[in-house]
Every structure is written in structure tokens, then in C-alpha cells.
Amino acid sequence: MGVRLRDGGDSDTGAPAAGGRERLLTGEYAAPTIAFTALTVLTALAGLAVFPTLPIAARALDGLWLYPLVASAFVAAGLVGGVVGGAWSDRSGPGRPLTAGLALAVATLVVSGTAGTIWQLAAGRFLDGVSAGMILVATNAAIGQTFPDRLRPRVLALLSAAWVGPSLIGPPLAGLVVSWWSWRWVFLGLAALTLLPGIAVVVLLGRLPARGVRAGAEGPGLVVALAVSVGAGLGQYALSGRDAVHLACGATAVLVLAAFVRRMVPPGTWRAGAGLPATVLMAGLASGTFFTLEAMVPLMLNLDGGVPPALAGLAFTGSAVAWAISSWAQSRWLAGRPRHLIVAAGALLLALATGGAGIAAAAGLPAWVPASALVVAAVGMGMTAPTLTVLSLAHAPSRRTGYAGSAMQTSQNLGQITILALGSALLGSAASGTASTAGFGPALGVLVLPSLAIVMLAPRARSARPARP
């Protein structure tokens, strides 16, 4: 008989304990489910509406020269927010960092919407990244503390589905606001729309448990997080050019990250130690693979102007829907399967998608053919990403779900920077002087390697079982 976790679920399969018939929208789980779903919708709508508005805002502020820094500030700041949110959640429960993160999100929208210089816009994006990091890590910590193991995959599937609506209406709505009024009203309008629902969410969050770890439990310090954040920002900026300044930023980023990042992830992460270290490493590999593919798809589709923007957007809408459906399916139909096998199956789909995209691109097929691999990859991520989150919560030290969430976010952000840098280097080398999809072949094909690495490492994340008596 398999071991039971502290919440009553099977450690590896997640099968329900005897008599467990809880539902997400009934009884004690209704309030947190509604709160987390509303919080996800609000943050997703803001993120998806702001992203296409940033280039327009930077141009209006005569700051296109600083756009790479503005764009990277959000990702870099997420590392700081993750550390703050994780440590705060472990000390006093996730309710307070979630509330603070939501309040900061509204404030940063106002800061960005009233920007008079590109530097103020960059500051707004940095603060927005801090708030997003706090919200994401504290949400995962709250899920770990609030829901039993058997319900966590379903909660995460619901939150994945909550992104579908914002992905459909966020970008086009932002485009209409910019066309009819101003880019400023995208930020200010989102702040106004978020305020009242945000207050309602805060009230619901007040019902979350205020459990914390014992005094003296520590995670990575704020100085370490700031150093890694600066390194990540420099790394993101270095990807936007190939001159001496960008190369210097890249070299500095490597040195800073090499010195500090090991203190933000569990010991043994880089050698895929069993349990949480392997789970954290795989999260970075998966995130880097998928979001590098996602970054290259619009480049392919806009290579020669042959694909209309509306049609190009279907790839991203399709991937959002595919991710949500896949996440829901694995939480229902695969709930009784060992979770490490679900991770391996999802990573295998990632490998097939990226490998197929690389072959199609190298063969010079129309851009929409390799771009369609994004939907297949999203199916794989819908299986892999939430399952890795569930495993990270299962492997987290007692009452330190915030620490585990912070490590997962650090790995995901660094995975995106590292693998995107590798793909960009191969793209630049292969596609220089050409204007065809063939130049994307090596950059997409190399994404097979981290995907297959996840397949091989998945057994390392298997939940431990005690010896039989």
C-alpha cells in the first residue's frame, strides 16, 4: 500500500484517500477556489493587455532605445517578488503577500500609465514584476496549504483555464483602447477595472489559513535575490544586440548568476538530486523550451509579411486553449497515474513538437507549419507544468511551500533566459543574411535536448515511499 502524504493523498499517484469526495466549489474549498480563479483572471488580463502595448508606450516616450530593458525588467523583478512572497508565505501564511501583491499590482499600473519618461515606465514594469512574483509564489504556497494533494491538479487545471478568456480578449481590447484613446488608458483602465474585484478577492483571501513555519526557517536573502534579478535583467538585455555593450552585459550576467543563483535553488538542483531539486531543474528546462518556441513563432510568422496578424494570433490563442484543455485532462483522466510519468509524457510531446518544428523549418516549409507546433507543445506543457508544481508541493519541506515556489520560479525564469539565449545564438548564426524559415531549423531543433532531458530525469521527481513494514 502506497504512503499517504500529510493531506491524505497518495504520494505518487495522487489517488483520493478513502471517502474523499471534496469538490472545489463546495464547502471549505469554495472561497479559496473563487479567490484564486479571480486573482488569475485579473493578473492574466493585465499581463496580456500590457504586453502588446509596451512598444507603443516606449515609442511615445521616445524610449525605444531602452525597450529591451523595459521588457526584461518584468522578468528580472519576478525573481525578487518570488523570494519576498515565498519567505512571507512561509512566515505568516499566503494571505498577506497575496493581498500586498494585488495592491502593488494596481499601484504599478498607475505608475506606468502616468509615465512621463521611459525610465518611469521601466520602474513601473519592474514593480509589476515584483507584484507578479509575489502573487504567483504565494498562490502556489496557498494551494499547497489549503487543498489536499488529490485536489491540487484540479485547482491548477482551473487556473490554467482561467487564462483562456484573457488571452482571447486582452490583446484585441488593448489594441482598441490604444486606437480610440491612448496607450495610457490601457494601464489606467486596467487599474480601475482591477480595484473593485481586487477588494473582493482580498476579502476572500482573508479566509485563508495563517499558518507559518517555525521561527528561524530561512530561504535566500533579499540581497541574493536582487543580485540574481540584476543578472537576469542584464542577460535579457544582452539578447537584444551583438555590440560590445551587449556582450559586456552578457558576460556580467553570467558571472553574477554563477555566483548567486545556487543560493536560490535547493542544494543538488544542478545534479538533479532526487525530489525537490530534480523537480526544480525540470521546471526550468520545460519553461525555457516552451517559451523559447513561443518567442520564435512570431518571428517566423512575420518574416516576410505573408501571414496576416489576425492569423498569427490564432497560434497563441490555440496554444492557450490547448494548454488549458490538456491541464484539465491530466487532472481528470490521468489523476490515478504516477505523476513522474505524466511529466515524462508531456516532455515527450514537447520534444516531438520542437523536433517537428525544427525539421519543418529546415525544409523551408511555409511558416505556419512549424508555427503550428506551438499548439502541440502547449498540450505537453499542460501536462508537465501543473504536475511539476504538484510535485514541488509534495516535496517541499514541512510548511515551506513558499520556499519551494520561489525556487520553482527562479528556475523557470533562468531557464527562459538561458535556453532563449542558446536558441537566439543558433538563429543568428544560421539565419544571417537569409529571409526564410530555414534559418530557424537549428534554433528550434536544439529545443529537443532539454525536452528529452526532462524525460530522462522525470523518475528523479517521483514522490518517496517509505520502506514497507
Disulfide bonds with the S-S distance in Angstrom:
none
